[in-house]
């Protein structure tokens, strides 16, 4: 079975959404301390990060039900 480009992109986006949620919920001080200028222009928000993870999981469930994604 060959892995398609969509599956690779899905896993990369899933890792990104999990990482963003970890930073938002547990590393807010670390983020603002280490990324001072970047954090001014891109402040972290728990609601948007949770919505991002929910949308990625929803797309993963669509892939899983269509048979594209296997765990």
C-alpha positions in Angstrom: 0.0 0.0 0.0 1.4 3.3 -1.1 1.0 6.4 1.2 -0.6 9.2 -0.7 0.4 12.9 -0.4 -2.9 13.7 1.3 -2.1 11.3 4.2 1.4 12.7 4.6 0.0 16.3 4.7 -2.7 15.2 7.1 -0.1 13.7 9.5 2.0 16.9 9.3 -1.0 19.1 10.1 -2.1 16.7 12.9 1.4 17.0 14.5 1.2 20.8 14.1 -2.2 21.1 15.7 -1.2 18.9 18.6 2.0 20.9 19.1 0.0 24.2 19.0 -2.4 22.9 21.6 0.4 21.8 23.9 2.0 25.3 23.6 -1.3 27.1 24.2 -2.4 25.0 27.2 0.9 24.4 28.9 3.6 26.7 27.5 2.2 30.2 27.2 5.0 31.7 29.3 7.7 29.8 27.3 6.2 31.0 24.0 6.1 34.7 25.0 9.5 34.6 26.5 11.3 32.9 23.6 9.3 34.4 20.7 8.9 38.0 21.9 8.4 39.8 18.6 6.6 36.9 17.0 4.2 36.6 20.0 3.3 40.2 19.6 2.0 39.7 16.1 0.6 36.2 16.6 -0.8 35.9 20.2 -1.9 32.5 21.2 -5.5 31.8 21.8 -6.9 28.6 23.3 -10.2 28.7 21.4 -8.6 28.9 18.0 -6.1 26.3 18.8 -8.8 23.9 20.1 -10.9 24.6 17.0 -7.9 23.8 14.8 -7.4 20.5 16.5 -11.1 19.6 16.2 -11.1 20.5 12.4 -8.0 18.3 11.8 -9.5 15.4 13.7 -12.7 15.8 11.7 -10.8 15.7 8.4 -9.0 12.6 9.8 -12.3 10.9 10.5 -13.4 11.7 6.9 -10.2 10.1 5.6 -10.7 7.1 7.9 -14.3 6.5 6.8 -13.4 6.8 3.1 -10.6 4.2 3.5 -7.8 6.6 2.7 -6.3 6.6 6.2 -5.4 3.5 8.2 -4.2 3.6 11.8 
